[in-house]
Structures are given as C-alpha cells and as structure tokens.
C-alpha cells in the first residue's frame, strides 16, 4: 500500500489535540504523522494492520501462484505441449479425457 498518496496526514500535535479524528482515521488504515512538516511516523489500529498484513499475504500467495502457472506454461511450450489450432486443442482434450475415463 502506498501510504504517501492515500493515507490521511496529521501533524504530531493532532495526537493530543484531535485524538478522536486520528484514531477514527487509523481504524480505516494507515495515518501519516508529520513532525516539523516532514513525514515522521505511520499510525494505524491493530485491526487495520492485521487487515493490511492479510491482504499483502494473499497478494504474495497469488503472485506465487501466477509465477508458477507462467513457468509451467513456458515449460509446456518448450517441450512441445501446446496447440496451434482450435481443432488440435479439442483433439488433445478428447485424448486426455479418454485416458482418465
């Protein structure tokens, strides 16, 4: 998640002066806290952190699945296991189905 674009930004003084607003925003996701006009901290609720971790974990698992699928596809092409026409594809599918029937 790119917090620099999507996260609300509060000055560090908001932690004491606007704590409800900061906490409400932190319940939804990361909040950037600035100090002397520069980014200094990122604040979020524990649930928002857990949700973020779970989304990142799911994204990483999906990326690994896609990488594996692409690698298997490349191996199939290298080893000649592909079809160049629809008819050939259906013929191979029928042959494969017959083997497992």
C-alpha positions in Angstrom: 0.0 0.0 0.0 1.3 3.4 -0.9 0.7 5.4 2.2 2.1 8.6 0.8 -0.8 9.0 -1.6 -3.8 7.5 0.1 -3.2 7.9 3.9 -4.6 10.9 5.8 -1.9 13.2 7.1 -1.9 14.8 10.6 0.7 16.9 12.4 2.1 15.2 15.5 0.2 17.7 17.7 -3.1 16.1 16.4 -2.3 13.0 18.5 -3.2 15.1 21.6 -5.5 17.8 20.2 -7.5 15.7 17.6 -7.1 12.2 19.0 -10.6 11.0 18.1 -10.1 12.1 14.4 -6.7 10.5 14.2 -8.0 7.2 15.8 -11.0 7.1 13.6 -8.8 7.5 10.5 -6.4 4.9 11.9 -9.3 2.4 12.2 -9.6 2.6 8.4 -5.9 2.3 7.6 -2.5 4.0 7.9 -2.3 7.6 9.0 0.8 9.6 8.3 2.1 11.7 11.2 4.3 14.7 10.4 6.8 16.4 12.7 8.2 19.8 11.7 6.4 19.5 8.4 8.1 16.2 7.4 6.8 12.7 7.4 7.9 11.1 10.7 5.5 8.2 11.7 2.8 6.0 10.4 -0.1 5.1 12.8 -2.9 2.6 12.4 -5.1 0.4 14.5 -4.1 -3.1 15.2 -7.1 -4.4 13.2 -6.1 -2.2 10.2 -2.5 -3.6 10.5 -3.8 -7.2 10.6 -6.0 -6.5 7.6 -3.1 -5.0 5.7 -0.9 -7.9 6.5 -3.6 -10.4 5.4 -4.1 -8.5 2.1 -0.3 -8.5 1.4 -0.1 -12.2 2.3 -2.9 -13.0 -0.1 -1.3 -10.9 -2.8 2.0 -12.6 -2.3 0.4 -16.1 -2.5 -1.5 -15.1 -5.7 1.7 -13.8 -7.3 3.5 -17.0 -6.4 0.6 -19.0 -8.0 0.7 -16.9 -11.1 4.5 -17.2 -11.4 4.2 -21.0 -11.1 1.5 -21.1 -13.8 3.6 -19.0 -16.2 6.6 -21.2 -15.5 4.6 -24.3 -16.2 3.2 -22.8 -19.4 6.7 -21.9 -20.6 7.9 -25.4 -19.8 4.9 -26.8 -21.8 5.8 -24.6 -24.8 9.5 -25.6 -24.6 8.5 -29.3 -24.5 6.0 -29.0 -27.3 2.9 -29.4 -25.2 0.7 -26.8 -26.9 -1.8 -26.5 -29.7 -1.8 -24.1 -32.6 -5.4 -24.5 -33.7 -8.8 -25.0 -32.0 -9.3 -28.3 -33.7 -5.9 -29.6 -32.3 -6.8 -28.3 -28.9 -10.1 -30.2 -28.9 -8.5 -33.3 -30.2 -5.9 -33.2 -27.4 -8.6 -32.6 -24.8 -10.6 -35.6 -26.1 -7.5 -37.8 -25.9 -6.7 -36.6 -22.4 -10.3 -37.2 -21.3 -10.2 -40.7 -22.7 -7.1 -41.5 -20.7 -8.8 -40.6 -17.5 -12.2 -42.1 -18.2 
